[in-house]
Amino acid sequence: MRTTGGVVRGVAVGRAGGDDDLRTWRGIPYAASTAGEGRFRAPRPPEPWTGVRDASAFGPVPPQQRAWVNMLGAGRRTSVDEDCLSINVVAPATPAPPRPVMVWIYGGAFSMGSSAVPGYAGHALARTGDIVYVSFNYRLGVLGFTDVRSTTDEHPFDANLGIRDQVAALEWVRDNIAAFGGDPGNVTIFGESAGGISVTTLMAVPAARGLFHRAIAQSPAPAAAYTQERAAGWAAQLIGLLGAEEKDAADALLAASADDLVTAGTLLDEWANEATPGVLCFAPVVDGDFLPVHPLDAAVAGAAHPVPLLIGTNDREGTLFAKSGVNLLPTTPARLARLFAGTDPAARDRILAAYPGYPGKAAVADVAGDHAFWWPSMRLADGHAGTAPTFVYRYDLAPRLVRLMGLDATHAFEIIPVFGEVDSAMARLQTAAGGRAALRALSARMQAHWVHFARHGVPGPDWPVYGPHRPTLIFDETDRVEHDPRADRRAAWTGFSDYR
């Protein structure tokens, strides 16, 4: 297959015991190396190659903690390297008119993740939906989401590097996907968690206009974009963690190894979250240029790209963080108290009163999850509904075992049914005490909605467009539509002022 960088050779794949019905291409460079002179700079075009490039293996994972690479399963498939900006394509083997393109953006708090994670392979989605599936790597952590421009006047560093990478990947899709059987005029971006934040951010990035035509945000935290002043404070802390003085900041940033930056970034993340619980220090920066306004402000003002949007969250987003002990959310009463003290003290009593049982553990987890994911997603949906067709869901399916564990339908649990990975090890674990048939059936329904949305700009006919009555499709053993679900919580959060 010929791309703008050169010719690539993929591989044929099929179901176990079946014919090869898909073609895959992996590890295609969509930008030059971000090591050396490319560090802390906007992505540059890839170096073209001669001959035929083998595209049978995933490209290197972006630098991050090695334990995360192993936990995600990506380490068994590739290495870790700063030269990580690669893209992957999965397409049905049979000839057809140009197919809709679905571009996946992985999550992981902008600190972890990779397109090589087994659950993101996309084979079932491409096969069932008859679409062209694309995934790619983007820079993470310090290397992708720390705005170091304030540390020096000597080096032309750039901001929002990870989001700039995403724009470069979408430009590659625009320029190349027709060769793989995809329709460059029908591109849907979809992502979960930090990938969902990426989706809602790209909707406010001028450089991304026209590069996608539909958007799906699964469990985003749309408020997670911060001012240049806050970002500059984190950059100064980073220089201290590297053991450098202010006058030597640029040299320290360029001389440090990727592993040293990951280590320093881990400490920076811990410090930031301790000082400002619920904040995500690796996140987009409202820089006034590449990202001129906050994504939530753009949605509320009707200034986001006017593309159809499908957006939703899971029933109890916060329980995953509360049970795992991961401090990304303020899942203790003390941390919630610090959150409200640093954001909106006047709203504290009003909001907490909407959660019966507070300060019990279940209520605390729900406040934390709603603060990060549900409430800002509803604000964004309310705003965007005046600009383009918007569809809202809540994912409620919780097999018996995860209910017994106190997780219920928590963060990231919808990824398995969206990708159709219902026979994966994680799916078998979740349904070890029953519920496999319900999960399989729900997966078929969700995939049908996602693909119909990608193909036509609307999900299935039983999903009403979002409007004044806030109709929301609840995914469960039996799906249903509720109008303004949890209206009491919504009213309590209305007017809340978050971190900026």
N, C-alpha and C positions, 0 to 999 in steps of 0.2 A: 504494500500500500504506500502510495506517495504522499508525503506531507510537506509542509513548507520547509522543514528542516532536512528532509531526505526520505529515502525509502525505508520502510519498516516491514518486518516479517513477523506476523503473529502466529497463533496456534489455534487449532480446532479443538473444541471440547464438546462433550455431550453428557447426558445422564448415564449413570452406571448401567451397563448392558444395553445402551441405546445408541442410536446414530449420533454422529457429531452434528449438532444442530446450532451451535454457536461458534463465533470467531472472537478471539480475545487478543488484544494488543496491550502490553504492559510496559511501564517504565520509559515512555517516550518523553524526552526532555521538552518542556514547553518554555523554558527560560534557561539562561546561562547559570553557571555555578554561583551560589551566594557566598562562597568562601572568599578569602583574600579581599580584593578590591570590590567584590560584590557585597561584602558584609555591611549591614545597615544601609543598604542602597536599594532603590526600587529595582524590580526585576528587569533584566535585559534580555533581548532575544537570544535564543540558543545558538551555539555554534553549529552551522550546517555540517553534515557528514557526507562522505562518499560511500558508495557501495550500499549494501543492504544491512541495516541495523537489526540485530536480534531483539525482538520485543516479546519475549516469552516470560520474562521475570519482572517483578515489581522493582521500582527504583528504591534507593536508600530511604530510610525513615528519617524525618527531621530530628535534629538533636533534641533529646529529652531524657528524663531519668531512665536508666536502663531497666529498672524494675518495671516501669510502666510498659516499655516495649515488650518485655516478656509476658506481662499480664495480659496484654492485648492480643498476644499470639502473632504479632507482626515480626518479631525477631527470628522466628523460624523460617521466614520467607525472604528476608533481605537484611541488609546491614543498616548502620546508622551513619549519616554523613551530612555535612553542610550542603553538599551538592545534591539537593533533595527534590528539586522542583520538576517532578515528572507527572505524567498523565496516563490514564488507562482507559481503554474502550472495550465494551462488550457489545456485540451486535448479532442478531439472528443471521444464520447462514443463508437462508433463502432470499432470493432477489425480491424486491418489493419497491413500491414508491417510497420516497424519502420518509423515514420514520421519525416520530417525535423523539426528542433527546431529553434525557433526565440526567442532570449533573448533581452528584452527591458531594456535600461538604461535611466532613466528619467533625464530631465534637470532641470535648476533652478539656474544657476550661481554658482553651488556647494554650495549654501547657503540654498536652499529651495527645496522641492520635496518629493515624497513618491510614492511607488508602489500602495498605496491605493487610489490614485487619480482616480475618477470614469472613466475618459476618457481613462485610461490605462488598463481597465479590460481585454481587448484582446479577448472578446468572439466572436465578429464579425470576427476578423482576423483568429482565430482558426477555426471557423465554415466555413467561405468562402474559406480559403486557405487550409483546411485539414492539419493543422500543429499543433505541440505542442508549446504553447506559455508560456514563462517564464518571470517573472518580479521579482525584488528583491529590498531591501533597502540597501543603503550604507551610511556611515557616511558623514556628511556635515559640512561646516563652519570651525570653530576653531578645532572641534573634528575630522574632516576628512581631512582638507587641510591646516593646519598651521604646518609648520615644526619647531617643538620646540626643536630639538636636540641640537641646539646651546646654549640653555639657561642653560644647566647643563651637568656636566660630571659624575654625580652621578646616574642618572637613564637611563636605556636603552630604551629611546624613539625611535620611528621609524618615517619615513617620508612616504608621499604618502599613508596615511591610507585609504582614500576613494577608491583609485585605487586598493590597496591591497585587500580591501573588495570585489571589483568586480572580481578580480582573484579568490578569495576564492569561490565566488558564481559560477563562471564558472567551478571550480574544482568539486563543488557539482553537477552541471549539468553533467559533464563527468562521475561521479561515480554513479549517481542515475537516470538519465532521461530515461534510457531504461525501468525501471519499470513502467513508465508512458506512454510508447508507443513511446518515442522519439528516434531518432537515434543519439547517442553520436558522431558519425563520420560525422554528417552534422549539425553543429551548426552555426547559423548566429547571430552576435550581431548587434543591431541597436539602435540608440539613437539620441536625438535631443538637440541642444544647448550644455549645459554642458554634456549631454549624448552623443552628437556627439563628443565633445572634448575627452570624455572617450574612445570612439571608436578609434579615431586617436591616442590616447596615448597608448591604449592597443596594438596597432599594432607595437609599439616600445618597449614594455615591455618584456624582455626575459622570465619571468615566465609565460607569457600568451601564449607563442608559443604552438601551437597544441591544444589549448582549444577552438578555433573557426576556422571556415573554410571559412566564408564569412563575410563581414563587410559593414554596411550601416551607413553613417554619414550624418544626416540631420542638416543643418545649424550649423556645428561645428565652433569653433574659434580655429583652430589648433595651432596658435601662442601662446596661453595662457598656457605656461609652462615656468617656470622661474628658474634663477640660485639660488644656495644655498645662495649666498651672499644677494640677494634681499630678499629671504625668511627669512633669519636670521634677517634682519632689521625689518620685520613685526613681527617676534616673540618677539623681544625686545620691540616694541611698545605695543604688547599685554600684556606683563608683567607689563608695566607701567599702562595700563588701568585697570589691576586687583589690582592696588594699592600696588604692591609688589616691593621689591628691587631685584637687580640682584642675590644676594646671596641666596635669598629665592624663586627663580623662580620655581623650581621643586615642592616645597611644595605648592606654590600658585596654580599651574596648577592642581595638584592632589586634593587639598582641595576645590577648587571652585565648586559651583553647576553647573549643565549643563545650567541652566537659566542664571547664571552669565557669563558663557563663551559665550553664545549666545549674551547677551547684549554687552559684550566687543567686540565680533566679529563684531557686527553691526557698532560700532564706528570705529573699525579698517578698515573695508571695506570703510566707508565714507572717512576716512583720506587718505587711499591709493589711492582712486579714485580721490580725490581732488588734491593730489600731482602729480599723474601720470594718467591723464585722459585716459580711455580706458584700463587700466590694470585691471586684475582680481586677487585680492590678495589671494583668495581661489582658488587654481589651482594646477596642478601637479608641482613638483619640479624636475629638472634635478639633481638627487642626485649622479650620477656616479655609481650607484649600481642597485637598483630596476629599475630606469629609467636612463640608462647610457648616452643617448644622447637625444637631443631635438627631438620630433616627426617629425617636419618639416625637420630637418637635416637628420633623418633616411630615410624619404621618398625620399628626393632629392638624397641621396647617394645610394638608392636602398637597404637599410638595413632593411626596415620595413618587417614584416611578409608577405610572398608572397601569400596573399589571395586575391581573387577578391574583388574589392571595388566599391560600389555605393555611390556617394557623390554629394551633391548639396546644394543650398541656395535658398532663396526666393527673389522675384523681388526687394522688398524694405525693407530689414531687419531692417533698422534703424528707420522707422516711429513709430513702437510700442514704442520705448524708448523715442523718441522725444515727442510724444503725451501724454504719461503717466507721463512724468517728472522723470522717473527712471534714476538715474545718472550712470548706468552701461556703457553707451557709451557717448563720448564727442559730444553731440548734440547741442552745441552752438559754434559760431565762436571763442569765448574766450577759450573754453575748447579745441577746435581743435588746436588753436595756441599753447597751452601748450603741447598738444600731440606731435606736430611736433618739438617743441623746445626740448623736452625730448627724441625724437627718431631720426628723420632724417630731420634736417632743410633744407638741400640741396634739398630734394625731394618735399618740401611743394608747391612751386609755380607750379612745373610741374604737380603735382597731382590735385591741386585745379583748374587748367585751364581745366581739363578734365570734370568738372562738371558745365555746363552752368547755370547761375543764382546765383552762389555762390557770396556773403554769404547769399543768401535767405534760408529760413527754409527748403525747400524741398531738396536743394542741400546739405546743412549741414547734414541733416539726412542721405542722401545717401552716403556721404563721410564716416560718422561714421559707417554705416552699412557695407560698403565695406571693411573698414579697419579691422573690427572685424571678419567678416564672409566670404565675397566673395573672397577677394584677397588671404588670406592664404589658403582657400579651393582650389583655382585654383593652387596655388603653390604646394600643396600636391598632387593634381590630376596629374599635369605635372610630378612630380617625380615618383609617384607610377605606372603610366602607363608604365614605363619601366621595372617594376617588375612583375606585374600581371594585368589581365584584369581589366580595370577601366571604369566606366560609370558615366557620369556627367549629372545633371539635373538643371533646374531652375523652380521654382514654381511661376506662374504668375496669377493664377485665383483669381480674386477679385470681389465678388458680388457688386451690385450697391451701397448698403448701406456703405460698407467699403471704396469704392472709394469716396463717398460723404464725409466721415469722414476724408479723406486724409491719410488713412492707406495703401490702396492698398494691394497687397499680401505681408504681413509683417511677421515678426518673429513668428514662431510657428503655422502659419495658415495651414501648410500642415499636422499637426498631426491629425486633424479631418478626412480628407479623407484617410490617411494611416490606421487608426484604424477602418474606416467604421462607425464612430459615426455621421452619417449625420442627425440623428433625435434628437441629443442632444440639450440641451438648447442653447449652444453656437452656434451650427450650425443654429438653427432656428433664433437666433439673427442676425447672419451675413447675412442671406438670407431673412430677414424680408421685404426687398424691391425688392425681386426677386432673382433668381439664384439658387433655390434649385435643380432643375432638372440638371443643369450643374454641381453642386457640387456632386450630387449623381452619375452622370455618370463618373466624374473624379475620384471619390473614387474607383469605380469598376476598372478603368484602373490602378490606382496607386497600389491598392492591388494586382492586377494580376501581375504587374511588380515586386513588392517586393517579392511576394511568388515564382514567377518563378525564381527570382534571388536566393532565399533561397534554392530552390529545385535543381537548375541546375548550379548556379554560373554565370548565365547571365540573364538579364531581357528579356522582350519580343523581338521578331524579328525586331520591328521597332525602336529599340534603338541601334545605332551603338556604337562600342567600341571606347573609347577616344584615340586620337592619335595626330599626328602633326597638323591636321587641327582643333582640338578641337571641335568635334561634341558634341552638347549639346541638350538634349531633353527638350523642353519648355512645361511644363504642363499648359494648359489653356482650355478654352471651346473647342477648337480644338487643339490638340497637334501638335507640329512641331519640326523639327530638325534644329538648326542653327549652323553654323560653326564659332567658335571664337566670340561669342556674346560679344558686348561691348569691341571690340579690342582696341579702343582708351583708355579706362580706364585701361585695362590690361597693355598696353604699358606704361602708366603714372606711374603705381604702380611698374613696373618692376625695381628691384634694391633697393626698399625701405627697410630700416633697421628698424625693430620694437624693442620693449622692449625685453630684455632678463633678 
